[in-house]
Every structure is written in structure tokens, then in C-alpha cells.
Amino acid sequence: MTELLHAINTPEDLRRLSRAQLKPLAHELRAFLLNSVAKTGGHLSSNLGTVELAIAIHYVFNTPHDRVVWDVGHQTYPHKILTERRERMATLRQLGGLSGFPRRDESEFDAFGTAHSSTSISAALGMAMASAIKGETRRAIAVIGDGAMTAGMAFEALNNAGVAKGNLLVILNDNDMSISPPVGALNRYLAQLMSGRFYSAAKEVGKQVLKGAPPLFELAKRFEEHAKGMVVPATLFEQFGFNYIGPIDGHDLVALVGTLENISHLEGPQFLHVVTKKGQGYGLAEADPVMYHGPGQFDPTVGIVPSGKPSKKTFTQVFGDWICDMAAADPRLVGITPAMREGSGLVEFERRFPERYFDVGIAEQHALTFAAGLACEGLKPVVAIYSTFLQRAYDQLIHDAALQKLPMVLALDRAGIVGADGATHAGVFDIPFLRCVPNVSVATPADEPECRALLCTAFEQDHVVAVRYPRGAGVGLPVSTDLNTLPFGRGELRRAGKRVAVLAFGTLLYPALEVAERLDLTVVNMRWAKPLDVELLLKVALEHEGLVTLEEGTVAGGAGSAVLEALQAHQLLKPVLVLGIADQFTEHGDPAKLMALQGLDAKGIESQVRARFAALLPG
């Protein structure tokens, strides 16, 4: 039954409900959410945990006049459902459909676009100060998880917010669970804060005291000795200049609404500590929030059931196997991840080599400089990081690693188009931003065995080497268990053809070979975007009348640009067709459809080659 939910199209409709109707609404919203995500796939555990929080925020605050910024944003499905998008949930994460994250161009209720963590406090503070400058009366609210609170940017914002004195509310959604289990001193602090008799007492006192009138907040402060979790001037957050309130049960709508209403009358920076449970209300997700973090389609009455079909090994699995094998062979290897143990394929490595495994939390900048420190002492760090997240550590890459020519392997997962997560997660910029940095090399394996071999090659070098590989599986070639290398900076001729040659970087080698059979093209597997195999390039250029470069990355400054630069440097003039990702952000949707839209499937490649080199090709 979704009688209440279907009467709500906007938060204005929500605010017409009585408080007694909010709890049954939460049940309806949770059931709708579960069945919707089961049909489309998407983020589930985190969204089940924010149902009551989304209801309470929109019930109390005058959104969209009051601004709400959801950190990371993968937990905003309840928010989307309550803000005019319920009927579009069937299109979630599909081409032309709803984004899985907040987007300003999707709804006026999405005050700020998010998908990378720890940006919410900075953005909301900017909004709060803009309101003050313009003389407007509005509240800016940042909803941030405990995992995202481990990142340095969040603390930079807290440090600024405490002295800026804007009308900012930071809601810490403490579910003790980021994508991977959270780590670090702050998480231990929060865990201790929530543990034992103290939390039980604070929760009960909070229910009784905080639902009263605003003056009772002052009364609560006098109970500091025995209710520190409720209002604690001496906590870390009070030291930043915030008025700290909590912790309160994030699934108790009475406590949430009452507390938020009181806070709405307070001036200056406020900090509300809310405790929620990932997967709340769906037992299977509560028991295994990691498995249900981002499931595909499934039957909610049964849960996620392994298909049982043998599947091709993913590039992530290839990396996971390689790092374990290399660590067994070389005791200098250490593995580092910024809170993406499962996603980066490091679960087995942590189990086998716990003393050489480091999850540094959502802290990409720290991950790179930490790796640089390890490298200074003779160790060989391997940083497993998504291409899109490496962008966040660019200064550390340049200043702390490359400038000092320290040996480091960057295992760049999710390089290229990622599909349903969209532009925020697409790894299409790494070739341009890496190849312009001295002492950095970039390998682009075409398939699974080549990925393993190039990881071995990268590990042997005395400088930073990035090995970029896409999400999911390749063509399905078998991968051996050896640790053989490939020649550094050298490509290979894969097919000899006539007149036109395709220089392929990465997995697009295989559609290039398919097209080459029909058009009788030469195909070169370049393997390295930096250093280019200039010797092979010049040889192929001299023997052919036209060249095509092919990469799953942006053409602006990419591998194709590197080819053009090399040809110009050697004063070799040839017509070159540069194919790759256009100079625009890629939308979310099915990866195959997105590649076709970019003209990077076999059909699109053939069409563009025919259009450019019609006079050189067979009819």
C-alpha cells in the first residue's frame, strides 16, 4: 500500500501530513524504494538507511528555498522520490533517465551536484554565506556520512565554517559503514561515542529533552557530565565552533522532526549527529550492506542470488590476483586503497598480507603522499584507485611522487566510460592529466593477460607508472599465473593491412581488429600512451597514407594528441583521424549504448574511418 506516498509529489504535499502519518509514510517509501531498485539496479543499502532522514528534512525545512546538499549523493533516492521524481524512478541510471546522484539540471531540489565524497560542507557553507551576503533568510544543510567525514576536505570546511558563522547545519549520518568498512581514528572516536550505557542514556534523554522548546537546548548543556553525547561543548565538533547536538536515532521520526524543528530556530553553525543503519527495514541488506550497496536487478522476496554461470574474469579480478602473486614474490610490495577494498579487488590481498595492506579511508591525497613516503624507504607501493578518484590527488601525484621520481604503481580501475554512474565516475581524463607530468608513464592494456603483464612491467620501473583498465571484463582471454613482463614503452603490430593504419590504445583494439578485417586495415596495439613507441609509430606512418588513433578517453590532450605531437616533432605530415571521447561530459546509461553514441563501437569506428578515408579504402 502506498496511499500516502502517492499523494506526495512535492515536499509541500509532505508538509501537509500530520506527524502521526510520517511513520506509515516511511514504511511505504521504504517498500517502494526496495521494489524500484530491485527492478532497475542501483544503490540500495545506503538509501534504505536515509528514508526517515529525507522525510524529516523535507518536512521541517522549506525546500528548495532552504538548500540541502547530500554528500556523495548515492543515498538520495528517498529524496528524489519525495521531490517530484517518484514516477521516473523506473528510469534510474538509464540513458535519458534519472541520475543515481543529485544533479542541478535534474531538479531544483538538488541544490548541488555530488558523487565524490566530502564536498557537502564546503558547498553548503558557500550557500550559507551567499545568503548572508545577499540578506536572505534561508538554511543551508549538509548531510554527510561518517565515512566521508574522514576526508581532509570535510575538515577544511569545518575549520572555515566555525569562524564564518553562517546559518549552516551539518548532519552527520553515522551508519558506521562507508562502501568498505570505515577506518581511522575518527571512526573509532565515533564508535566509542556511540557505545555502551552512555549511548542508551543519551538517546533516551535526547528523546525527552530535545523534542521540547528551543530553551531546553540550554538545559541539556548543563547535563554534560552524564549526557555528553547529546550536547557536548568539549567534543571535537564544538572545538570547530559548532553547536553539537546528538546522537539521536536516525530512524525515530519523532526525535528527528522535533530536533530539526528546534535547530531551525538557531543561528550560526549547528552540528547534528544522527545514527542510522544501512539496509534499514530489509533484513538481507542489514545483514550484508556491502553486497546490497549497489546491486543489479534482483527479486526482493528472495534477495541476491549468484547466477551460477561461469563468467569472464574482470580486470579488477585480474589485478586482485596479480597483486597477491606479486606480493608473494616480492616482500617490498605494499597495497594501498582509499576506502575501496571491494571495488578495487583487494579483499584477498588484505586477508593474505594484512601487514602490507593499508586502507587509508576516503583520503586520496593522503593515499598518494603516504605511498610516496613508503617509496622513500625502499618499499614498492601499489595504489589501487579509480581513475575518477585519482583526479582528487593530482597535486600529490605531481609534487610528492613524480617530482621526486619515486617508484609507484597506480592501478587505475574504471578507466573509460563506466556506465550507470555517469559523468562523475567516468575515467576519461587520466591520459591527458597523466601524460603531461614528467616521470609518469601510462600503460593501456588491451586485454586481461596484457593487463597482468603490464602490471608486472610497471612494478619493475623506478618511477610512477599508471596502468589503466576499464570496469568489467575484457574479451575473456585466459590469464596465466606467471609474472612475465612486456617491453617497457613498446607496442606491437597486430594486423598488417593496406593504406590506413589504426593505432589502438587499450581495449578498443578488439573492435579495431573487427573493422580491420572488413576494410583491410593495419592495426597496431600501442600498449603505452606514455612513453609512445615512436619508433613503431614512425615506421607505420611512413608505410601508410592515413592513420587512425583510437582510445577510450577524451581526445583533448589524449593519446591521439600524443601521436600528433610525435609526428609533428619528426616533421611527418599525415592525415590522422583521432577517435575517442568527445569534449563533453558523458551521461549515465548502458556502457555499450554510450560507446555507440561516441562512435566507439565497431559500427561507429567503421563509419568514421570510411567517411575520412573513403578514397583509400576498398569499395
C-alpha positions as CSV (number, residue, x, y, z in Angstrom):
1,M,0.0,0.0,0.0
2,T,1.4,3.4,-1.0
3,E,-1.6,5.6,-0.4
4,L,0.3,8.3,1.5
5,L,3.3,8.2,-0.8
6,H,1.3,8.6,-4.0
7,A,-0.3,11.7,-2.6
8,I,3.1,13.3,-2.3
9,N,4.6,14.9,-5.4
10,T,6.5,17.7,-3.7
11,P,7.7,18.5,-0.1
12,E,4.7,20.9,0.1
13,D,2.5,17.9,0.0
14,L,4.6,16.2,2.6
15,R,4.3,19.1,5.0
16,R,0.5,18.8,4.9
17,L,0.7,15.4,6.7
18,S,0.3,15.1,10.4
19,R,3.3,13.9,12.4
20,A,1.3,10.7,13.1
21,Q,1.3,10.0,9.3
22,L,5.1,10.2,8.9
23,K,5.9,6.7,10.3
24,P,3.5,4.9,7.9
25,L,4.8,7.1,5.1
26,A,8.3,5.9,5.9
27,H,7.1,2.3,5.6
28,E,5.5,3.0,2.2
29,L,8.6,4.9,1.0
30,R,10.9,2.1,2.0
31,A,8.8,-0.6,0.3
32,F,8.6,1.5,-2.8
33,L,12.3,2.1,-2.8
34,L,13.2,-1.6,-2.4
35,N,10.9,-2.7,-5.2
36,S,12.0,0.1,-7.5
37,V,15.8,-0.5,-7.1
38,A,15.2,-4.3,-7.4
39,K,13.9,-3.6,-10.9
40,T,16.5,-1.1,-12.1
41,G,19.6,-1.9,-10.0
42,G,21.3,0.9,-8.2
43,H,22.4,1.8,-4.7
44,L,20.2,0.2,-2.1
45,S,21.7,-0.2,1.4
46,S,22.6,3.5,1.9
47,N,19.1,4.6,0.6
48,L,17.2,2.3,2.9
49,G,19.1,4.0,5.7
50,T,18.1,7.5,4.8
51,V,14.3,7.2,4.4
52,E,13.4,8.8,7.7
53,L,16.2,11.4,7.4
54,A,14.9,12.5,4.0
55,I,11.3,12.7,5.2
56,A,12.3,14.7,8.3
57,I,14.5,17.2,6.4
58,H,11.8,18.0,3.8
59,Y,9.1,18.0,6.5
60,V,10.8,20.6,8.6
61,F,12.7,22.8,6.2
62,N,11.3,24.9,3.4
63,T,13.0,23.1,0.5
64,P,14.0,24.1,-2.2
65,H,14.3,27.6,-0.6
66,D,16.4,26.0,2.1
67,R,19.3,24.3,0.4
68,V,20.1,20.6,1.1
69,V,23.5,19.2,-0.1
70,W,23.8,15.4,0.1
71,D,27.3,14.2,0.4
72,V,28.4,11.6,-2.2
73,G,24.7,11.5,-3.2
74,H,24.2,7.8,-3.7
75,Q,21.8,7.8,-0.8
76,T,19.4,10.3,-2.3
77,Y,16.8,8.0,-3.8
78,P,14.3,8.8,-0.9
79,H,15.0,12.5,-1.5
80,K,14.3,12.1,-5.2
81,I,11.1,10.2,-4.7
82,L,9.8,13.0,-2.4
83,T,10.8,15.7,-4.8
84,E,8.7,15.2,-8.0
85,R,10.6,12.2,-9.3
86,R,8.7,9.2,-8.0
87,E,7.2,8.2,-11.3
88,R,10.6,8.5,-13.0
89,M,12.4,6.0,-10.7
90,A,11.8,3.3,-13.3
91,T,14.4,5.1,-15.5
92,L,17.1,5.3,-12.8
93,R,20.7,5.3,-14.0
94,Q,19.4,4.6,-17.6
95,L,20.3,6.7,-20.7
96,G,18.0,9.7,-20.6
97,G,16.6,8.7,-17.2
98,L,17.2,9.8,-13.6
99,S,20.8,10.1,-12.4
100,G,21.8,8.0,-9.4
101,F,23.2,11.2,-7.9
102,P,22.0,14.7,-7.3
103,R,22.2,16.9,-10.3
104,R,21.3,20.6,-10.5
105,D,20.0,20.3,-14.0
106,E,17.6,17.5,-13.0
107,S,15.7,19.2,-10.2
108,E,15.6,22.5,-8.3
109,F,15.6,20.3,-5.2
110,D,19.1,19.2,-6.0
111,A,21.0,22.2,-4.7
112,F,24.4,20.9,-5.6
113,G,25.7,18.1,-7.8
114,T,27.6,15.4,-5.9
115,A,29.0,12.0,-6.4
116,H,32.6,12.3,-5.0
117,S,32.7,12.4,-1.2
118,S,33.3,15.1,1.4
119,T,32.3,18.1,-0.7
120,S,29.0,18.9,1.0
121,I,30.1,21.0,3.9
122,S,32.2,23.3,1.7
123,A,29.3,23.7,-0.8
124,A,26.7,24.3,1.9
125,L,28.9,26.8,3.7
126,G,29.2,28.7,0.4
127,M,25.5,28.8,0.1
128,A,25.0,29.9,3.7
129,M,27.5,32.7,3.3
130,A,25.9,33.8,0.0
131,S,22.6,34.0,1.7
132,A,24.1,36.2,4.4
133,I,25.8,38.5,1.8
134,K,22.5,38.9,-0.1
135,G,20.5,39.4,3.1
136,E,18.4,36.3,2.5
137,T,16.9,34.1,5.2
138,R,17.5,30.5,4.4
139,R,19.2,27.5,5.9
140,A,21.9,25.5,4.2
141,I,22.1,21.9,5.2
142,A,24.9,19.4,4.5
143,V,24.2,15.7,5.0
144,I,27.5,13.8,5.3
145,G,28.3,10.2,6.2
146,D,30.8,9.1,8.8
147,G,33.0,7.6,6.0
148,A,33.1,10.9,4.1
149,M,34.0,12.7,7.4
150,T,37.4,11.0,7.3
151,A,38.4,13.1,4.3
152,G,40.6,16.2,4.7
153,M,38.2,18.4,2.7
154,A,35.5,17.9,5.2
155,F,37.7,19.2,8.0
156,E,38.9,22.1,5.9
157,A,35.3,23.1,5.6
158,L,34.5,22.6,9.3
159,N,37.5,24.7,10.2
160,N,36.3,27.5,8.0
161,A,32.6,27.2,8.9
162,G,33.2,27.6,12.6
163,V,34.6,31.1,12.1
164,A,32.3,32.1,9.2
165,K,29.2,31.8,11.4
166,G,26.8,31.2,8.6
167,N,23.4,29.5,9.2
168,L,24.8,26.1,8.3
169,L,23.5,22.8,9.6
170,V,25.8,19.8,9.2
171,I,24.0,16.5,9.7
172,L,26.4,13.6,10.3
173,N,24.7,10.5,9.1
174,D,26.6,8.0,11.2
175,N,25.9,4.5,9.9
176,D,29.3,3.1,10.7
177,M,29.6,1.9,7.1
178,S,31.1,3.5,4.0
179,I,31.4,1.3,0.9
180,S,34.2,-0.6,2.6
181,P,34.2,-0.7,6.4
182,P,35.4,2.7,7.7
183,V,38.8,3.1,9.2
184,G,40.8,5.5,11.2
185,A,40.9,7.4,14.5
186,L,37.7,9.5,13.8
187,N,35.7,6.3,13.2
188,R,37.0,4.9,16.5
189,Y,36.0,8.1,18.2
190,L,32.5,7.9,16.9
191,A,32.3,4.2,17.7
192,Q,33.3,4.9,21.3
193,L,30.9,7.8,21.5
194,M,28.0,5.5,20.4
195,S,28.9,2.5,22.6
196,G,27.7,1.2,26.0
197,R,25.4,2.7,28.6
198,F,26.3,6.3,27.5
199,Y,24.5,6.0,24.2
200,S,21.4,4.4,25.6
201,A,21.2,7.1,28.2
202,A,21.9,9.9,25.7
203,K,19.3,8.5,23.3
204,E,16.6,8.4,25.9
205,V,17.5,11.8,27.3
206,G,17.6,13.2,23.8
207,K,14.1,11.9,23.0
208,Q,12.7,13.6,26.1
209,V,14.6,16.9,26.1
210,L,15.3,17.7,22.5
211,K,11.8,17.4,21.3
212,G,10.9,20.4,23.6
213,A,11.2,24.1,23.1
214,P,14.5,25.7,22.0
215,P,15.4,26.9,25.5
216,L,15.7,23.3,26.6
217,F,18.8,23.0,24.5
218,E,20.5,25.2,27.1
219,L,19.1,23.0,29.9
220,A,20.6,20.0,28.0
221,K,24.0,21.6,28.0
222,R,24.0,21.5,31.8
223,F,23.8,17.8,31.7
224,E,27.2,17.5,30.1
225,E,28.7,15.2,32.7
226,H,26.1,12.4,32.2
227,A,24.7,13.2,28.7
228,K,27.8,14.1,26.7
229,G,26.5,12.5,23.5
230,M,23.5,14.8,23.5
231,V,25.2,18.2,23.6
232,V,28.9,18.3,24.2
233,P,30.8,21.6,24.2
234,A,34.0,19.7,24.6
235,T,33.7,17.4,21.6
236,L,35.8,17.7,18.5
237,F,33.0,19.4,16.6
238,E,32.4,22.0,19.3
239,Q,36.1,22.9,19.1
240,F,35.5,23.8,15.4
241,G,32.9,26.3,16.6
242,F,29.7,24.2,16.1
243,N,26.9,23.7,18.4
244,Y,26.9,19.9,18.7
245,I,23.6,18.0,19.2
246,G,23.2,14.3,19.4
247,P,23.5,11.5,18.9
248,I,19.9,10.7,18.1
249,D,18.2,7.7,16.4
250,G,18.0,8.5,12.7
251,H,15.0,6.1,12.3
252,D,13.0,7.8,15.1
253,L,10.9,10.3,13.2
254,V,9.6,11.9,16.4
255,A,13.1,12.6,17.6
256,L,14.3,13.7,14.1
257,V,11.5,16.1,13.4
258,G,11.4,17.6,16.9
259,T,15.2,18.1,16.9
260,L,15.3,19.6,13.4
261,E,12.5,22.0,14.2
262,N,14.4,23.2,17.3
263,I,17.6,23.6,15.2
264,S,15.7,25.5,12.5
265,H,15.4,28.4,15.0
266,L,19.0,28.5,16.0
267,E,21.6,30.9,14.5
268,G,25.1,30.0,13.4
269,P,26.8,26.7,12.6
270,Q,24.9,23.6,14.0
271,F,26.1,20.0,14.0
272,L,23.5,17.2,14.4
273,H,24.8,13.7,14.9
274,V,22.3,11.1,13.6
275,V,22.7,7.4,13.9
276,T,21.2,5.2,11.1
277,K,21.5,1.7,9.9
278,K,22.4,0.8,6.3
279,G,19.8,-1.5,4.8
280,Q,17.3,-0.5,7.4
281,G,14.0,-2.4,7.1
282,Y,15.3,-5.0,4.7
283,G,16.9,-7.8,6.7
284,L,19.1,-9.1,3.9
285,A,20.6,-5.6,3.3
286,E,21.0,-5.1,7.1
287,A,22.9,-8.3,7.3
288,D,25.2,-7.6,4.3
289,P,25.2,-3.9,3.4
290,V,28.2,-4.3,1.2
291,M,26.6,-6.9,-1.0
292,Y,23.5,-4.7,-1.3
293,H,25.4,-1.5,-1.7
294,G,24.9,-1.4,-5.5
295,P,23.1,-4.5,-6.7
296,G,21.8,-5.1,-10.2
297,Q,18.3,-6.4,-10.7
298,F,17.0,-9.0,-8.2
299,D,13.9,-10.4,-6.6
300,P,13.5,-8.6,-3.2
301,T,11.5,-11.6,-1.8
302,V,14.5,-13.8,-2.5
303,G,17.5,-11.5,-2.4
304,I,20.6,-11.5,-4.5
305,V,21.3,-15.0,-5.8
306,P,24.6,-15.8,-7.6
307,S,23.9,-16.7,-11.2
308,G,26.0,-19.8,-11.1
309,K,27.1,-19.2,-14.7
310,P,30.8,-19.1,-15.3
311,S,31.7,-15.5,-16.2
312,K,34.7,-13.9,-17.7
313,K,37.3,-12.6,-15.3
314,T,37.0,-8.9,-14.8
315,F,40.0,-6.6,-15.0
316,T,39.6,-5.9,-11.3
317,Q,39.9,-9.6,-10.6
318,V,43.0,-9.8,-12.8
319,F,44.5,-7.0,-10.7
320,G,43.5,-8.7,-7.4
321,D,45.2,-12.0,-8.5
322,W,48.3,-10.1,-9.7
323,I,48.9,-8.1,-6.5
324,C,48.6,-11.3,-4.4
325,D,51.1,-13.1,-6.6
326,M,53.5,-10.2,-6.8
327,A,53.3,-9.7,-3.1
328,A,54.2,-13.3,-2.5
329,A,57.2,-12.9,-4.9
330,D,58.4,-9.5,-3.6
331,P,58.2,-8.6,0.1
332,R,58.7,-4.9,-0.8
333,L,55.2,-4.6,-2.2
334,V,52.6,-2.8,-0.2
335,G,48.9,-2.2,-1.3
336,I,47.0,1.0,-0.6
337,T,43.4,1.9,-1.2
338,P,41.3,5.0,-0.4
339,A,38.3,3.1,1.1
340,M,37.7,0.9,-2.0
341,R,38.8,-2.5,-0.8
342,E,36.0,-4.5,-2.5
343,G,35.7,-2.3,-5.6
344,S,39.4,-2.4,-6.3
345,G,39.8,-6.2,-5.8
346,L,41.9,-6.1,-2.6
347,V,39.8,-8.4,-0.3
348,E,42.1,-11.4,-0.8
349,F,45.2,-9.3,-0.6
350,E,44.1,-7.9,2.8
351,R,43.4,-11.5,4.0
352,R,46.8,-12.9,2.9
353,F,49.0,-9.8,3.6
354,P,47.3,-7.8,6.3
355,E,50.6,-6.2,7.4
356,R,51.2,-4.8,3.9
357,Y,47.6,-3.7,3.3
358,F,46.6,-0.1,4.0
359,D,43.1,1.3,3.7
360,V,43.6,5.0,4.4
361,G,39.9,5.9,4.2
362,I,38.3,8.4,1.8
363,A,41.6,10.3,1.5
364,E,43.0,10.1,-2.0
365,Q,45.5,13.0,-1.4
366,H,46.9,11.2,1.7
367,A,47.0,7.9,-0.2
368,L,49.4,9.3,-2.8
369,T,51.7,11.1,-0.3
370,F,51.6,8.1,2.1
371,A,52.7,5.9,-0.8
372,A,55.5,8.4,-1.6
373,G,56.7,8.1,2.0
374,L,56.8,4.3,1.7
375,A,58.6,4.5,-1.6
376,C,61.3,6.8,0.0
377,E,62.1,3.9,2.4
378,G,62.6,1.3,-0.3
379,L,59.2,-0.2,-0.5
380,K,57.2,-0.6,-3.7
381,P,53.7,0.8,-3.2
382,V,50.8,-0.1,-5.4
383,V,47.9,2.3,-5.1
384,A,44.6,0.8,-6.3
385,I,42.4,3.7,-7.2
386,Y,39.6,4.5,-9.6
387,S,40.6,6.8,-12.4
388,T,38.0,9.4,-11.4
389,F,39.2,9.5,-7.8
390,L,42.9,9.9,-8.8
391,Q,41.8,13.4,-10.0
392,R,41.4,14.3,-6.4
393,A,45.1,13.7,-5.7
394,Y,46.7,15.5,-8.6
395,D,48.9,17.8,-6.7
396,Q,50.3,14.9,-4.6
397,L,50.9,12.9,-7.8
398,I,53.0,15.8,-9.2
399,H,54.6,17.3,-6.2
400,D,55.1,14.3,-3.9
401,A,55.6,11.4,-6.3
402,A,56.6,12.4,-9.8
403,L,58.9,15.4,-8.9
404,Q,60.9,13.1,-6.6
405,K,60.8,10.3,-9.1
406,L,59.5,7.7,-6.6
407,P,58.6,4.2,-7.8
408,M,54.9,3.7,-7.5
409,V,52.2,1.7,-9.4
410,L,48.8,3.3,-9.9
411,A,46.3,0.6,-10.7
412,L,43.6,2.8,-12.4
413,D,40.4,0.9,-12.3
414,R,37.2,2.2,-14.0
415,A,39.2,3.9,-16.8
416,G,37.0,5.0,-19.6
417,I,33.2,5.0,-19.7
418,V,31.7,3.4,-16.6
419,G,28.0,3.4,-17.5
420,A,25.2,3.9,-14.9
421,D,27.2,6.1,-12.5
422,G,27.7,8.7,-15.3
423,A,29.9,11.7,-15.7
424,T,31.1,11.9,-12.1
425,H,32.6,8.5,-12.3
426,A,33.8,8.3,-15.9
427,G,37.6,7.7,-16.0
428,V,38.1,9.6,-19.3
429,F,40.6,12.3,-18.2
430,D,43.5,10.3,-16.9
431,I,45.6,10.0,-20.1
432,P,45.7,13.8,-20.6
433,F,46.4,14.7,-17.0
434,L,49.0,12.0,-16.5
435,R,51.0,12.2,-19.7
436,C,51.8,15.9,-19.2
437,V,53.6,15.1,-15.9
438,P,57.3,14.2,-16.1
439,N,58.4,10.9,-14.6
440,V,54.9,9.4,-15.1
441,S,54.2,6.6,-17.6
442,V,50.8,5.3,-18.7
443,A,50.1,1.8,-19.8
444,T,46.9,0.9,-21.7
445,P,46.4,-2.9,-21.8
446,A,44.1,-4.3,-24.4
447,D,43.0,-7.5,-22.6
448,E,43.3,-9.5,-19.4
449,P,46.7,-11.2,-19.9
450,E,48.2,-8.0,-21.2
451,C,46.9,-6.2,-18.1
452,R,48.7,-8.6,-15.9
453,A,51.9,-8.4,-17.9
454,L,51.9,-4.6,-17.9
455,L,51.3,-4.5,-14.2
456,C,54.4,-6.6,-13.8
457,T,56.3,-4.2,-16.2
458,A,55.1,-1.2,-14.2
459,F,56.2,-2.8,-10.9
460,E,59.8,-3.1,-12.3
461,Q,60.1,0.6,-13.0
462,D,61.8,3.3,-10.8
463,H,59.1,6.0,-11.3
464,V,55.3,6.4,-11.3
465,V,53.6,4.1,-13.7
466,A,49.8,4.1,-14.2
467,V,48.1,1.0,-15.6
468,R,44.6,2.0,-16.7
469,Y,41.9,-0.6,-17.3
470,P,38.1,-0.5,-17.7
471,R,35.3,-1.6,-15.5
472,G,34.1,-5.2,-16.1
473,A,35.5,-7.9,-18.2
474,G,37.5,-7.8,-21.4
475,V,37.3,-10.3,-24.3
476,G,37.7,-13.2,-22.0
477,L,41.3,-14.4,-22.7
478,P,42.8,-16.8,-20.2
479,V,45.3,-15.3,-17.8
480,S,48.3,-17.3,-16.6
481,T,49.8,-17.1,-13.1
482,D,53.3,-16.2,-14.2
483,L,54.9,-12.8,-13.5
484,N,56.3,-12.1,-17.0
485,T,56.8,-8.6,-18.3
486,L,56.4,-6.9,-21.6
487,P,59.0,-4.4,-23.1
488,F,58.6,-1.0,-21.5
489,G,57.2,1.6,-23.8
490,R,56.9,-0.7,-26.8
491,G,53.8,-1.6,-28.9
492,E,53.2,-4.4,-31.3
493,L,51.8,-4.9,-34.8
494,R,48.7,-7.0,-34.6
495,R,47.5,-7.0,-38.2
496,A,49.1,-6.0,-41.4
497,G,46.8,-4.2,-43.9
498,K,46.9,-1.6,-46.6
499,R,47.0,2.2,-46.8
500,V,45.3,3.0,-43.5
501,A,46.6,2.0,-40.0
502,V,44.7,2.1,-36.7
503,L,46.8,2.9,-33.6
504,A,44.7,1.4,-30.7
505,F,45.2,2.3,-27.1
506,G,43.6,-0.2,-24.7
507,T,40.6,-2.5,-25.1
508,L,39.4,-0.8,-28.3
509,L,42.0,-2.8,-30.0
510,Y,39.4,-5.6,-30.5
511,P,36.7,-3.6,-32.3
512,A,39.5,-2.1,-34.3
513,L,40.6,-5.6,-35.4
514,E,36.9,-6.4,-36.3
515,V,36.7,-3.3,-38.5
516,A,40.2,-4.0,-40.0
517,E,39.0,-7.4,-41.3
518,R,36.3,-5.7,-43.4
519,L,38.4,-2.7,-44.5
520,D,41.8,-4.4,-44.7
521,L,43.4,-2.0,-42.2
522,T,46.7,-2.3,-40.4
523,V,46.2,-2.5,-36.6
524,V,48.8,-1.6,-34.0
525,N,48.4,-2.3,-30.3
526,M,50.2,0.7,-28.9
527,R,50.1,-0.5,-25.3
528,W,51.6,2.7,-23.9
529,A,50.2,6.2,-24.1
530,K,53.4,7.4,-22.5
531,P,56.1,6.8,-23.5
532,L,54.9,6.4,-27.0
533,D,56.6,3.8,-29.1
534,V,57.8,6.5,-31.5
535,E,60.0,4.1,-33.5
536,L,56.9,1.9,-34.3
537,L,54.8,4.9,-34.9
538,L,57.1,6.4,-37.5
539,K,57.6,3.1,-39.2
540,V,53.8,2.7,-39.6
541,A,53.3,6.3,-40.6
542,L,55.8,6.1,-43.4
543,E,54.2,2.9,-44.7
544,H,50.6,4.1,-44.7
545,E,48.7,7.0,-46.3
546,G,46.4,7.6,-43.4
547,L,46.3,7.0,-39.6
548,V,43.6,6.5,-37.1
549,T,44.1,6.8,-33.3
550,L,41.6,5.0,-31.0
551,E,41.2,5.4,-27.2
552,E,38.6,5.2,-24.5
553,G,39.5,8.6,-23.1
554,T,39.0,12.2,-24.0
555,V,40.5,13.2,-27.3
556,A,41.6,16.6,-25.9
557,G,45.1,16.0,-24.8
558,G,44.9,12.3,-25.0
559,A,46.9,9.5,-26.7
560,G,45.8,10.8,-30.1
561,S,47.2,14.2,-29.3
562,A,50.4,12.5,-28.3
563,V,50.6,10.8,-31.7
564,L,50.1,14.2,-33.4
565,E,52.8,15.8,-31.3
566,A,55.2,13.0,-32.2
567,L,54.5,13.2,-35.9
568,Q,54.9,17.0,-35.8
569,A,58.2,16.7,-33.9
570,H,59.6,14.5,-36.7
571,Q,58.1,16.8,-39.4
572,L,56.0,13.9,-40.8
573,L,52.7,15.2,-42.3
574,K,50.0,12.6,-42.4
575,P,46.2,12.8,-42.3
576,V,45.2,11.5,-38.8
577,L,41.7,10.7,-37.6
578,V,41.6,11.0,-33.8
579,L,38.8,8.9,-32.2
580,G,37.9,8.9,-28.6
581,I,35.6,10.6,-26.1
582,A,34.3,14.0,-27.3
583,D,34.9,17.2,-25.4
584,Q,31.8,16.8,-23.3
585,F,30.7,15.0,-20.1
586,T,29.4,11.6,-20.7
587,E,25.9,10.8,-19.5
588,H,24.8,7.8,-17.4
589,G,23.4,4.7,-19.1
590,D,24.3,1.3,-20.5
591,P,28.0,1.3,-21.4
592,A,27.5,-0.3,-24.8
593,K,24.9,2.4,-25.8
594,L,27.2,5.2,-24.5
595,M,30.1,3.8,-26.6
596,A,27.9,3.7,-29.6
597,L,26.9,7.3,-29.1
598,Q,30.5,8.2,-29.0
599,G,31.1,6.3,-32.3
600,L,33.5,3.9,-30.5
601,D,31.7,0.6,-31.2
602,A,32.8,-1.4,-34.3
603,K,30.0,0.1,-36.4
604,G,30.8,3.7,-35.4
605,I,34.5,3.2,-35.9
606,E,34.0,1.8,-39.4
607,S,31.6,4.6,-40.3
608,Q,34.1,7.3,-39.3
609,V,37.0,5.6,-40.9
610,R,35.1,5.2,-44.2
611,A,34.0,8.9,-44.1
612,R,37.5,10.2,-43.5
613,F,39.5,7.8,-45.8
614,A,36.9,6.8,-48.5
615,A,39.4,7.3,-51.3
616,L,41.9,4.9,-49.6
617,L,39.6,2.1,-48.8
618,P,38.1,-0.8,-50.9
619,G,34.6,-0.1,-52.1
